[in-house]
Amino acid sequence: MNLKNGLNIYSDLPSISKQLFINEGTNPSNPKSELNFLDGSYVPKHHWRSLKIKEQQLLISNSNRIHYSKCISVGNISSKLKNIFEELNLKECGHPDEVRPKIKNNETIVKKLSDELDLFLNNFSSNKVYKFHRITRAMPNRETITCHYFNQEFVYIGLHIDQSKKFTIHSAHKSGNRISINLSNETRSLIFINLSLIQVFNMIKEKVDVTKNEINSNNIGYYFFKYYPDYPAIRLEQKPYQYYVAPTDNFFHDASTLNNTEIDITIVYTGVFDLFNKNISQL
C-alpha cells in the first residue's frame, strides 16, 4: 500500500532524508516473543528501506506553518544545553535504575539544566504552556519500548496513541504535543504511522459499518491495523542530543531500541509546542 499525505516531518537537518526509512506495514505481536505483549498489540515489520523521492516529497515539508497536530519537528538541541547534559553525564549509567540516583546526587547541575531547558523550550511554545513529564528509561534491543507494569510484570503495548488527556477521535488534534530529547549514547528510533486519528477513522469507515461498531480512541488501533496491515510505517532515527516534537495523542507510534546495546534515556516535556524554529542548535 502506498504512503498517503498526512503528518509531515519538518527539520533543518541536512541529513533528515537519510534518517527516515519506510517498511511494508505491521504485524500482530508474536505470542512467542521473549517480551510480554498485550493481546491485540501490533508492531512494525522489520524490513526497512530508504524513502523514494516521491515519498520524501510527501513526508518532508519545508513549511513552518503546519499546525502542530500534523507535524513532527526534528533537530539538534542547543550547544549550551548539550554541554550541561554532558556535565550531568547520564550516558555513563549502565542500567535504567542508575539514572534517578545520578540525577538526585547532582542537584546543582540539575538546577542549571532546568533553567537552560526552560530557555530552550520557550523557542517552541508561543504561549509558554508546557511542563516536565518524565525521564524515560528503557532497555536496549526492544522492537518497541512502551510498556506498563501490571500484575508484577511489564506488558508491552506496541504501536499506540498516547492518551495524555481525555479526548475523542475528532478532538485529538487539540490535545497538545510533546518534545523528547535523546540522552543516550546510541541512536534510537521513533516508529510511526503518518496519519492523524481523523484520517485513520475515515479509512476504517471504508471497511467497517461505524453505525454498528463503535470506534473510539481505545479501539481505533485494533480496527486500523486489522484492516490495513500493509499500510507502511515510518522509522525516524533520533541521534544522541536530537529532539523531536510530536503530537503523540494524534497518531500511532512507539520508540524502538532494536539492535542497540546500551540503555535508552530521554527527557520529555508535554504542552503546546506550536513553533518550529530553525537553527535552534546555534543558540
N, C-alpha and C positions, 0 to 999 in steps of 0.2 A: 504494500500500500504506500502511496506517495505521501510525503510530508505536506501538510496544509499550512496555510498562512495563519499564524496565531500569535503566541507570545514571541517577542523579539529579544535578541541579545544586543545590548548597547555597550560599547567599550572603546577606549582609546589605545588599547594594547595592540601594537603592530602584529603580534603573533596570535590574535584571537582566533582566526580561522584555523590555525594549527592546533588549537586547544579544544576544538569541537569535533565530535565523532557521532556517527549515526548507526543504528542497527536495524534489524528486521522485525522488531516487536518484543512481545513479552510472553512469559510462560508462568503457569501456576508454580508456586514454590514447591520444591521437591520434598515430599514427606520423608525421604531417606537422607535429607541433608543433615549434617552434623549440627546445624543451627535449628532451634525450635521455632518454626514459623507459625503464625496464627493461621488457622484454617481460612482459605479464601484469599490468601496473600498472593501477589504477583510480583515477579522480579524480571529484570530485563534479560533478553537473550545476550549471550556473551560475544557474539561475532560483531565487532565494530570496524567501521571503515571511515576514512576521511569524507567530508562533505563534498559533493559535486558543486560546481559553480552555481547552478540554479538553486541548489539547496542553501548555499551560503547567502545568496541574494534574498531568499525567502526568510531566512532566520536572522541575519545580522542587519542591524539598522544603524545609519549614521545620524539619525534624528534624535535630539534630546527632548523632543516634545511629546514623546509617547507617555501615555498615562501609566503611572507606576504599577497598576494592576495588570498590565500587559507587557511588562518589561523586566528582564534580568540584566542588571548592570554589573560589569566586572572590571576590576582594576587592581592596581598596587596601592597599598597603604602609603602614607607619607613616610619619608625617610626618618623624620624625628620620632614618629610613633614606632617605627620598626626598631630604632635604636633602644627605646625604652623596653620593648618586648625582649630584645636581646639581653638587656641588663637583667631582666627577671629570669631569663634562661629556662623557660618551661621545657625547652627542647631536650634538656638533659634528663627529664623524667622518663624512666623506663617502663612504668606501669601506670595505668589510669589512677590508681589510689595514691600516687605520689604527687599529683597535681595540686590538690587542695592544700595539703601541708606546705607545699612550696609557696603558694600564694599567701597563706596565713603568716608565714615566717618572714615575709618581705613587705611589711606594711608601708614603709616609706616609698618603695618603688611602686607599689600598687596605687598609692595616693597620686603619685606623679603620673602614672599610667591613666588613671581615671580622669584626671584633669585634661590630659592630652587627647584622650579618646573623645571627650565632650567637645573639644575644639574641632576635632576631625569630623565627628558626626554632624555637627552644625552645618557642614557643607552639603549635606544630603537632605536636610529637612527644612522646608520653608516655615513651618510652624513650631519647630524645635520640640515636637511631641514624640518622645521615644524613651525607652527605659532599658536597663540591663536585663537580659533574660537569663543567661546562664553561660558557664563554661562547659562545653560538651567534651566528653572523653570517650573514646571508642577503641576497640581492639583492631589490630591490622588484619588484612586479608578477609574482609567481610564484603560479600557482594552488595548487600545493603546493611546499614548500621542502626537504623531506628528500631528500638525495642522498648518494651515495658516490662517492669518487674512485677510478676503476677504469680501468686502461689509459690513463692520462693524459687522462681526460675525466670530467666529472661526469655521473653517471647518477641520475636522479630515480626514486623508488620509489612515489610516490603514497600512497594510504591504506594504513596498515600498523599492525602492533603492534611496540612496542619489545621487543627481547629482551635486556634488561639482564643477565639471568642465565638459566641453563638451567632450563626449566620445561616442563610439558606443558599441554595444553588444560585439564585438570582441576586443575592446581595453579597456574595463572597468577594466581588471586586471592590467593595467598600471596606474590607476588613483590615487594611494596612499591609505592611510588609516587614521584612527583617533584613538585617545585614549580618553576614557571617564572615569572620576573618580566620584564615588558616594559620595556626600557630605551630604546625607540625614540621618535622624535618622533611617530610615527603609530600609529593603532590597527591591530593585527594580528588574525588570526582563528585560532581553534582549530576545525577541522572534524572531526567525529567521528560514529561510529555508536553509538547509546546502548545497545548490547548487550554483555554480557560474553561472553568466549570460550565459556563453557559454554552460554549461550543460543544463540549462533551455531551451535555444534556440534549442538545439539538441532534447530535449524531445518534444518541441512544433512541430518540423518538423515531428514527428511521427503521429501527429494528424491534422496538417494544411498544406496545399499546400503553402509554403512560396514564390513560384514564382507568386502566385496570391494575396497573402496577405502580405503586408509589415510588418515585425516585427522589431520594433526599441526599444530604451530604454524608450520611453514614453508609449508604449502599451504592452510591454512584460509581465508585471504583469497581465494584463487583460487576455491574452491568457493562461498563465500558470495556474492561479487559476481557470479559467473556465474549462480547460480540465484535471486538476489534483487536484481536490478539496480534494482528500483523501491522498495527499502526506503529511506526518507528519511535523508538526512544532516542533522546539526545544525551550524550555524555560530555559534560563540560569539565575540563581539567582545571583544578584550582591549585595553583602552585603556592609554596610557602610564602606567607605575608601578602597574599592576594585576598581581596574581599569579593563577595558577590552580594548584591541587593536583589531580593526576590519576593514576590507576592505568594508565599508558600501556602496560604489558605485557598488559593485560586487555581492551583494546577498540581497534577500528580508529580511526585518527586521522591527522591531519597539520596543520601550521600553513600559513597562506596569507598572502601579502602582495599579493594581486591588487588592482590599481588604486593601490597605494602608489607613491610616487615617491622615497622615501629608504630607506637600508639598514635592515635589521631586526636588532636586537640584543636578546638575552635572556641572563639568568643562570639557570642550572639547578642544583638540588641534588637528589640522589636519596636515598632512605631509606625510613623508615616514618613518614609524616605522617598520624597517625590522630586528631588533634584538629582540630575545626573551630570555632575561636573567633570570636565576634562582636566587632565594634569593634576589630579589630586596628589599623585606621588611626588610632585615637586614642592609641596607645601613644607 
